[in-house]
């Protein structure tokens, strides 16, 4: 795996505002080098988390302004999916417009697809498109090259590079500094588990692909001696307990079981980032949620933190995560409007 670093990271975040301003004026480097990645590991870096935006055309200007902030605040960005609203049409025109918007990010941006982007496109308000056909179109438009979105690029390793899972380019990973980043295609409409009669082909095959990619990710993080692993996907998998659909199936059970087992053996810190978190419809605020929700053999995994992006965020809502060499916990949230929960007792 290559070790990408799109530009020398920003000055350490604790410098005075004047120093930050000077750093922001420095020209970006075009090449990616191992030396720059080593600099990121020594000096630290920051990345942005966003999701669920834009929800409609009227949000695009605010999202563009938010993306512009990333150029002086962060080194890369992760979007947890739903680049369009639930009732927006899943047509190529919408996809092209949102691709252009996200591709304008001044830092590399990596997308994990959400249910609004493909799995719920068969809804009348979304145009009654075929979900699998729309997913394949997303793959062509957003995930075909081996690099990220954004004006600066990251070289990504995609699961589609392996023969068995050739059809899953949206599952990606990359190393930045001493952290391994991973994305999975896990949509929030019950993981696209269909309760009708017959074989649930799309769901069953993707669950196998996701499980394989997750295992490879932890193996790679261990081999690389990464201090941390960031896992990003769209759905809220309901870590707090079983989330069953008709027939008593928990469509996220395999993901939760595999993640707990692998994280329990991993020596580093894990940050799980997903969408579908607190929303006004649930009587919650538009704030994000951070906690330690995962258990293994009845014990809370203190090395696993979760950030749940709000399901209905403000159009310019994002969270900043700092990775600092001297921080034993590796990840420090500097989120905007973020509600933090203390770690759960063992």
C-alpha positions, 0 to 999 in steps of 0.5 A: 500500500502506498503512503499518501500525503497530499500536502505538508500538514497544517501547522500544529493546531495549538499555535497562535492564530497569527501562525495559523494564518501564515500557514494557511497562506503557504502554497499546497504541495502537488506531489505526495511523498513518504517524507510528507507522510512522516511529517504528518506522523511526527507533527500531527494532522486534522481531518473533517467529518461531514455527512447528510449534506447537501439535502437539497439545492438550497444547501449547496452554497453553504456546503461550498463555504464549509468545504472552503474552510477545510483548506485552512483547518484540515488535511483531508475530509470524510463524507459519511454519505447521503449527498442528496436529500431523501426526496431528491431525484436519483438522476444523473443530473443530481449526481453530476451536480453533487460530484462537482460540489464535493470535487471542489473541496480544497483537501482530499475528500473520500465518500462512503455512499448512503441510502439516499444516494442509492438504496432508497432510490426506488421511492416515488419521490426519488424517481423510482429508480432501481437501487442496484442500477443507481449504485452502479451508476454511483460507482462509475461517477464517484468511485471509478478512479483510484484516487479521492475527490477534491482538488488535491488527491489521495491515492486510495486502495479499493476493494475492487482491486481484488478479483473476488470483490471486483464490484465494490470500488466504494470500499476503500482504505488509505494510510495517512500519517500513522492512521489507517482510514477505511470506508464501507458501503453500509446504507441506513435503510436496514442495510438494504435488507429486503423483507420480500420473498426470495434471495436477498442477493444484493444485501447478502453479497455486500455483507460478505464484501464488507466483512472481508474488507473489515478483516483486511483493514485490521490486518493491515493496521496491525501490520503497519503498526498504525496508532489508530484506525478510522472506519466510516460508513453511512448507517447507524447500526444500533450498537446499543442492541439488536435492530430487527426487521421482519423475521427477527433479522438484525441486518447489521449483526455481522458488522457489529460482531466482526467489529467488536471481535477485531477491535478487541484484538487491536492494540491501537485506537479505533474511531467509528464514524457513521451517519443516521445519528441524532435528529429532530425527528427523534426528539434529539438535537442536530448535534453529533454524538460521541461515545464508546458503544461497543462491547466484547464479552460484556465489557466496553471496548475503551479503545473504540470511540464512535461519532454519530453524525446527525441524521438531519444536520445543518447544511454547514455542520462538520466535525474536526478531528485532531490526530496528535503524536502526544495524545495517548487516545490518538483522536481528539474531537474539536467538533462544532456543536458536538455533544460528548458522552463520557466513556461507559463504565466497564 
